[in-house]
């Protein structure tokens, strides 16, 4: 699925609707009918927008991100600047490339919740365009690489329960605030670099 660019946003190419093909073969008195059905993902569902400050995108089947992209594109810059938080919990089809493109258009974003997304490697430049990030919840993933993700950020609170490797490095903790969190982040940055495998090159998205 190759990404596409739209007005500064990166979106994934939408899966094409499937169809059904029926083939009949007759030999003598025997007829064999074969039906092939191609399935497709339903489109992304709209996110909620609570009091103009939070985008609630839990369980929205986010694959292309197009529904949210269109919604944000219709906002004024002033309206975008009011958004402080986004929740993309339980959207395992949402790529980091698309997520980074979306949150990069939310300059005042300070809180991200992303539970149950199947994350293992978080790119170190995830928040490159979101310097106001302070609160993050990545519980219920399987994160093993989180090197330098919080560099230059003034983190206040983070929840990371049910990420075995992060919890082990943090001495069994499931969440942290300020000074304790700073120590956990330092420990995560010291995790073996080879845990950050794949095209990200130690977690950096290009």
C-alpha positions as CSV (number, residue, x, y, z in Angstrom):
1,X,0.0,0.0,0.0
2,X,1.9,3.1,-1.2
3,X,1.3,6.4,0.5
4,X,0.0,9.5,-1.3
5,X,0.5,13.2,-0.5
6,X,-2.5,15.5,-0.1
7,X,-2.1,19.2,1.0
8,X,0.9,18.4,3.2
9,X,-0.7,15.2,4.6
10,X,0.6,11.7,3.9
11,X,-2.2,9.2,3.5
12,X,-2.2,5.5,2.6
13,X,-3.7,4.4,-0.7
14,X,-7.2,3.2,-0.1
15,X,-7.8,-0.5,-0.5
16,X,-9.9,-1.1,-3.6
17,X,-13.4,-2.5,-3.2
18,X,-13.6,-6.2,-3.9
19,X,-15.9,-8.0,-6.2
20,X,-17.1,-11.5,-7.0
21,X,-16.2,-13.6,-9.9
22,X,-18.1,-16.8,-10.8
23,X,-16.7,-19.3,-13.3
24,X,-18.6,-22.3,-14.6
25,X,-17.0,-25.3,-16.3
26,X,-19.0,-28.0,-17.9
27,X,-17.5,-31.4,-18.8
28,X,-20.0,-34.0,-20.0
29,X,-22.7,-34.0,-17.5
30,X,-20.7,-32.4,-14.7
31,X,-20.7,-28.7,-14.0
32,X,-18.3,-27.1,-11.6
33,X,-18.9,-23.5,-10.3
34,X,-16.1,-21.6,-8.6
35,X,-16.8,-18.3,-6.9
36,X,-14.0,-16.0,-5.9
37,X,-14.7,-13.1,-3.6
38,X,-12.1,-10.3,-2.9
39,X,-12.6,-8.7,0.5
40,X,-11.7,-5.1,1.3
41,X,-11.3,-2.9,4.3
42,X,-14.2,-0.5,5.1
43,X,-13.3,3.1,5.0
44,X,-12.0,4.9,8.1
45,X,-14.8,6.0,10.4
46,X,-15.1,9.7,11.5
47,X,-13.4,10.7,14.7
48,X,-15.2,12.5,17.5
49,X,-14.2,16.1,18.4
50,X,-14.8,16.8,22.1
51,X,-15.2,20.5,23.0
52,X,-13.0,21.5,20.1
53,X,-9.9,20.3,22.1
54,X,-9.7,16.5,21.7
55,X,-9.9,14.2,18.7
56,X,-11.4,10.9,19.8
57,X,-10.4,8.3,17.1
58,X,-10.6,5.1,19.1
59,X,-11.7,2.0,17.1
60,X,-12.1,4.0,13.9
61,X,-10.6,1.4,11.5
62,X,-7.9,3.9,10.5
63,X,-5.9,2.6,7.6
64,X,-5.6,5.5,5.1
65,X,-6.4,8.3,7.6
66,X,-8.3,10.0,4.9
67,X,-11.5,10.7,6.9
68,X,-9.5,12.5,9.6
69,X,-7.3,14.2,7.0
70,X,-10.4,15.7,5.3
71,X,-11.8,16.8,8.6
72,X,-8.6,18.6,9.6
73,X,-8.3,20.2,6.2
74,X,-11.7,21.7,6.6
75,X,-10.6,23.4,9.9
76,X,-9.1,26.8,10.1
77,X,-5.6,27.2,11.5
78,X,-7.2,28.7,14.6
79,X,-9.4,25.6,15.1
80,X,-6.4,23.3,14.6
81,X,-4.4,25.2,17.2
82,X,-7.1,24.5,19.8
83,X,-6.7,20.7,19.6
84,X,-4.6,19.6,22.6
85,X,-5.2,15.8,22.6
86,X,-5.8,12.9,20.2
87,X,-6.7,9.3,21.0
88,X,-5.9,6.7,18.3
89,X,-6.4,3.6,20.5
90,X,-7.1,0.3,18.7
91,X,-6.2,1.3,15.2
92,X,-3.5,-1.2,14.3
93,X,-3.7,-0.4,10.6
94,X,-2.6,3.2,11.2
95,X,1.0,3.6,10.0
96,X,3.4,5.9,11.7
97,X,3.9,7.8,8.5
98,X,0.2,8.7,8.4
99,X,0.0,9.4,12.1
100,X,3.0,11.7,12.0
101,X,1.5,13.6,9.1
102,X,-1.7,14.1,10.9
103,X,-0.4,15.2,14.3
104,X,2.1,17.5,12.5
105,X,-0.8,19.7,11.6
106,X,-1.9,20.0,15.2
107,X,0.7,22.6,16.6
108,X,-0.7,22.7,20.2
109,X,-1.0,18.9,20.6
110,X,0.2,18.0,24.2
111,X,-1.4,14.6,24.7
112,X,-1.3,11.3,22.6
113,X,-3.1,8.1,23.6
114,X,-2.3,5.1,21.5
115,X,-3.2,1.8,23.2
116,X,-3.7,-1.6,21.5
117,X,-2.0,-0.6,18.2
118,X,0.5,-3.4,18.0
119,X,3.5,-1.0,18.2
120,X,6.9,-2.5,18.6
121,X,9.2,0.2,17.3
122,X,8.3,3.9,17.8
123,X,10.2,6.2,15.4
124,X,12.5,8.6,17.2
125,X,11.1,11.5,15.2
126,X,7.5,10.8,15.9
127,X,7.0,14.1,17.7
128,X,9.4,16.1,15.5
129,X,6.6,18.7,14.7
130,X,4.9,18.5,18.1
131,X,7.3,20.1,20.7
132,X,4.4,20.7,23.2
133,X,3.8,16.9,23.8
134,X,3.8,16.3,27.6
135,X,1.5,13.3,28.1
136,X,1.6,10.0,26.4
137,X,-0.2,6.7,26.9
138,X,1.1,3.7,24.9
139,X,-0.2,0.9,27.1
140,X,-1.1,-2.5,25.7
141,X,1.5,-2.5,22.9
142,X,4.7,-4.5,22.6
143,X,7.2,-1.7,22.4
144,X,10.8,-2.7,22.4
145,X,12.4,0.3,20.7
146,X,11.7,3.9,21.9
147,X,15.1,5.4,21.6
148,X,15.3,9.2,21.6
149,X,11.5,9.6,21.1
150,X,11.2,12.1,23.9
151,X,14.4,14.0,23.3
152,X,13.9,17.8,23.7
153,X,10.4,17.2,25.1
154,X,9.3,18.3,28.6
155,X,7.4,15.2,29.5
156,X,5.1,15.3,32.5
157,X,3.3,12.0,32.5
158,X,3.4,8.7,30.7
159,X,1.6,5.4,31.0
160,X,3.2,2.3,29.5
161,X,1.7,-0.8,31.2
162,X,1.6,-4.1,29.3
163,X,4.8,-3.3,27.4
164,X,7.0,-5.9,29.0
165,X,10.4,-4.7,27.8
166,X,9.7,-1.0,28.8
167,X,8.4,-2.1,32.2
168,X,11.5,-4.3,32.9
169,X,13.8,-1.4,32.0
170,X,11.8,0.8,34.3
171,X,12.1,-1.5,37.2
172,X,8.6,-2.9,36.9
173,X,6.9,0.5,36.8
174,X,3.7,0.9,34.7
175,X,3.7,4.7,34.5
176,X,5.7,7.7,35.6
177,X,5.8,11.4,36.1
178,X,8.5,14.0,35.7
179,X,11.7,13.0,37.6
180,X,10.9,9.3,37.7
181,X,9.8,9.4,34.1
182,X,13.1,11.1,33.1
183,X,15.0,8.1,34.6
184,X,12.8,5.6,32.7
185,X,13.4,7.4,29.4
186,X,17.1,7.4,30.0
187,X,16.9,3.6,30.6
188,X,14.9,3.1,27.4
189,X,17.5,5.1,25.4
190,X,20.1,2.6,26.7
191,X,18.2,-0.5,25.4
192,X,20.2,-2.4,22.7
193,X,20.1,-0.6,19.4
194,X,19.6,-3.8,17.5
195,X,16.0,-4.0,19.0
196,X,15.3,-1.2,16.5
197,X,15.3,-3.4,13.5
198,X,14.0,-2.8,10.0
199,X,13.8,0.1,7.7
200,X,13.4,2.6,10.5
201,X,17.1,2.5,11.2
202,X,16.9,2.5,15.0
203,X,13.4,4.0,14.9
204,X,13.9,7.0,12.6
205,X,11.2,7.5,10.0
206,X,12.4,9.1,6.7
